[in-house]
Amino acid sequence: MYKSNKLYYILFRYSFLLITFIILIIGLIGIFAPNLVSFNKSDISLNQAMIIVLLSIVPLVLFFLIQSKFILVNVDEYFISIENCNKKYKWNEVIIRQVPFVFPPLYKLNINGKKGFQLFNTDNEYLWVSFGIIKDLSSMGGFIRKMTKIY
């Protein structure tokens, strides 16, 4: 049995929220202490700081849209178990594809007959061949490739 890496699950799930807070803090520092933030080698103006604060909404919206898509999975020879909702699916009931351009390796899980998708990760063992080509070298990744070829 192979399991998703919980650390990378948390990292993927909350990364947009972290980006939101970083952008928001930079914008707020620019509003209250403009001499601490520079933009084009000069102190930031109030308008520029307000734009940065408003731009922090974009990753926040992305966080709310995508954070519920991340799941923890356990895979074995017969089933794919989703830990978040305690559901099991047979290998012939799902379609699994690796998401390009993302490392550590991230997989997209589509359940036959249902709309939408779920995202899960494996371990931090990969080879970055070139832009967009990520080869998953983890034992879970090899097992997933083997099982998707069979089914």
C-alpha positions as CSV (number, residue, x, y, z in Angstrom):
1,M,0.0,0.0,0.0
2,Y,1.3,3.5,-0.9
3,K,0.1,6.7,0.7
4,S,0.2,10.4,-0.4
5,N,2.8,12.6,1.3
6,K,1.0,14.7,4.0
7,L,3.6,17.4,4.1
8,Y,3.2,18.1,0.3
9,Y,-0.5,17.8,0.6
10,I,-0.6,20.6,3.1
11,L,1.9,22.6,1.0
12,F,-0.1,22.3,-2.1
13,R,-3.4,22.9,-0.4
14,Y,-2.4,26.1,1.4
15,S,0.2,27.6,-0.9
16,F,-2.2,30.2,-2.4
17,L,-3.2,31.3,1.0
18,L,0.4,31.9,1.9
19,I,1.0,33.8,-1.3
20,T,-2.1,35.9,-0.4
21,F,-0.7,36.8,3.0
22,I,2.7,37.7,1.6
23,I,1.2,40.0,-1.0
24,L,-1.2,41.6,1.5
25,I,1.6,42.2,4.1
26,I,3.7,43.9,1.4
27,G,0.8,46.1,0.4
28,L,0.0,47.0,4.0
29,I,3.6,47.9,4.8
30,G,3.5,50.0,1.6
31,I,0.5,51.9,3.0
32,F,1.7,52.4,6.5
33,A,5.4,52.7,6.0
34,P,6.0,53.6,2.3
35,N,9.8,54.1,2.8
36,L,10.2,50.4,3.6
37,V,8.8,49.3,0.2
38,S,10.4,50.4,-3.0
39,F,9.0,50.2,-6.5
40,N,11.2,51.0,-9.5
41,K,14.0,52.3,-7.1
42,S,11.7,54.8,-5.4
43,D,9.4,54.7,-2.4
44,I,6.0,53.1,-3.1
45,S,3.1,55.5,-3.6
46,L,-0.3,55.1,-1.9
47,N,-1.9,54.1,-5.2
48,Q,0.7,51.4,-5.9
49,A,0.3,50.0,-2.4
50,M,-3.5,49.9,-2.8
51,I,-3.1,48.1,-6.1
52,I,-0.9,45.5,-4.4
53,V,-3.4,45.0,-1.6
54,L,-6.2,44.5,-4.2
55,L,-4.0,42.1,-6.2
56,S,-3.8,39.9,-3.1
57,I,-7.5,39.0,-3.8
58,V,-6.4,36.9,-6.9
59,P,-4.5,34.2,-5.0
60,L,-7.2,34.2,-2.3
61,V,-9.9,33.4,-4.9
62,L,-7.7,30.7,-6.3
63,F,-7.2,29.3,-2.8
64,F,-11.0,29.0,-2.3
65,L,-11.5,27.5,-5.7
66,I,-8.8,24.8,-5.5
67,Q,-8.2,24.0,-1.9
68,S,-11.1,21.5,-1.7
69,K,-9.7,19.7,-4.7
70,F,-6.7,18.3,-2.9
71,I,-7.0,14.9,-1.3
72,L,-4.9,12.2,0.4
73,V,-5.0,8.8,-1.2
74,N,-3.9,5.3,-0.4
75,V,-3.4,3.0,-3.4
76,D,-3.0,-0.8,-3.5
77,E,-3.4,-3.5,-6.1
78,Y,-7.3,-3.4,-6.0
79,F,-8.4,0.0,-4.7
80,I,-7.7,3.7,-4.6
81,S,-8.9,4.9,-1.2
82,I,-9.6,8.6,-0.6
83,E,-8.8,9.4,3.1
84,N,-10.7,12.7,3.2
85,C,-14.1,11.2,2.6
86,N,-13.4,7.5,3.3
87,K,-14.3,6.3,-0.2
88,K,-12.8,3.4,-2.2
89,Y,-12.7,3.1,-6.0
90,K,-11.5,0.2,-8.1
91,W,-8.8,1.0,-10.6
92,N,-11.2,0.6,-13.6
93,E,-13.5,3.3,-12.1
94,V,-10.9,6.1,-12.2
95,I,-8.6,7.9,-14.7
96,I,-5.3,9.2,-13.3
97,R,-3.0,11.6,-15.2
98,Q,0.1,13.4,-14.0
99,V,-0.2,17.2,-14.0
100,P,2.6,18.7,-16.1
101,F,4.8,21.6,-15.0
102,V,4.2,20.9,-11.3
103,F,6.8,19.4,-9.0
104,P,6.8,17.5,-6.7
105,P,4.6,15.3,-8.9
106,L,1.0,16.0,-8.7
107,Y,-1.7,13.7,-10.1
108,K,-5.3,14.4,-11.3
109,L,-7.9,11.9,-10.4
110,N,-11.1,11.7,-12.4
111,I,-13.8,9.3,-11.2
112,N,-15.8,7.8,-14.1
113,G,-19.4,9.1,-14.1
114,K,-18.7,12.1,-11.9
115,K,-17.9,15.7,-12.9
116,G,-14.9,17.4,-11.6
117,F,-11.5,16.1,-10.5
118,Q,-9.3,15.7,-7.4
119,L,-5.6,16.3,-7.0
120,F,-3.1,14.2,-5.0
121,N,0.6,14.1,-4.7
122,T,3.2,11.4,-4.3
123,D,6.7,11.7,-2.7
124,N,9.4,14.2,-3.4
125,E,11.3,11.8,-5.8
126,Y,11.3,13.2,-9.3
127,L,13.4,14.0,-12.3
128,W,12.9,17.4,-14.0
129,V,13.8,16.5,-17.6
130,S,13.0,19.8,-19.2
131,F,10.3,22.5,-19.0
132,G,7.1,20.7,-18.3
133,I,8.4,17.2,-18.3
134,I,8.5,15.8,-14.7
135,K,9.3,12.1,-14.3
136,D,8.0,10.7,-11.0
137,L,10.6,8.4,-9.6
138,S,8.8,7.5,-6.3
139,S,7.6,4.0,-5.7
140,M,4.0,5.2,-5.6
141,G,4.5,6.9,-9.0
142,G,5.9,3.7,-10.5
143,F,3.0,1.7,-9.0
144,I,0.4,4.2,-10.4
145,R,2.0,4.0,-13.9
146,K,1.9,0.2,-13.7
147,M,-1.7,0.1,-12.6
148,T,-2.9,2.7,-15.2
149,K,-1.3,0.6,-18.0
150,I,-3.2,-2.5,-16.7
151,Y,-6.5,-0.8,-16.5
